[in-house]
Amino acid sequence: MKPVTVSIAVPQPAEEVYDFLDVLANHEPFLDHFLVDWKFSGPARGVGAKAEARTNAPMSQDWTEFEVVEAERPKRIVEEGVGLKGKRRTRGTYRLEPLPDGGTEISFELVWIEAARAESLIPPMTRAFLKRPNGKSMRRLAKLLAERSPA
């Protein structure tokens, strides 16, 4: 299945964006429109940080476990996820590219390492289903960063 990629430009420098994203608990407020009931374990930041969250859908009991597996300040953070009781494995990568004006282009790419059977039968629908909330996540992340930055 093709990856899903979303991006947004923010005025904050890459180091500031990285420092925010490096703390896994900081992901909850920009992802909680589709992932809820978050639980965290391991270190608060960096490789080994872990989270577990449930998909926010009616009657959903689909829990996904995330773990940060790579971190390269201030360029990249890679998380691996396992959901649907092990039937779905994903890799999510945040890439931070400095912009000429001092801001940062943030991109998030979600790659399926292993897709559940139903997801693999309808890849365009699965991708479309995930592109929309991930795009919203980027807009919410930009708003959070703006609220944290000095005026």
C-alpha positions, 0 to 999 in steps of 0.5 A: 500500500502506498504511504500517506504523507501530510505536511505543513509549514510553521514559523518556528525553527526546526529545533523548537518543533523537534523539541516539542515532537520529541516528547511523545505525550505532546502528540496527544493534543494534536491527535486526540480527534481520532486517537483517545484514551492515551497511556504512556510508558518508557522514557518521556522523550526519544528512542524507547518512548511508548504510547498506547491509544484507542481509535476514536470511532463508535464501538471501536476497541482498536488499540494501537501501540506506538514506540519511538524507534529512531530520533535524529535532532532536529531532523527526524523522529520515527515511530512504529505502531502495532494495531488490530491485535498485531494485524497492522504494523506501521511506521510513522516518520516526522521530517523537519526541513528548515525553511529560508525564512527560519520556519520549518516544513513538517511532514508526516509519512505513514507507511504500512509495514503490514496491513490487515486483510480488510485494509489491504483489499481497499487501499485507496479507501484506507489511505483516504480515511487516514489522510484526512485526520492526519492532515487535521493533525498537522493543522492542530500541531501548527496551532499548538506550536503557535500558542507556545511560541512567544509573540 
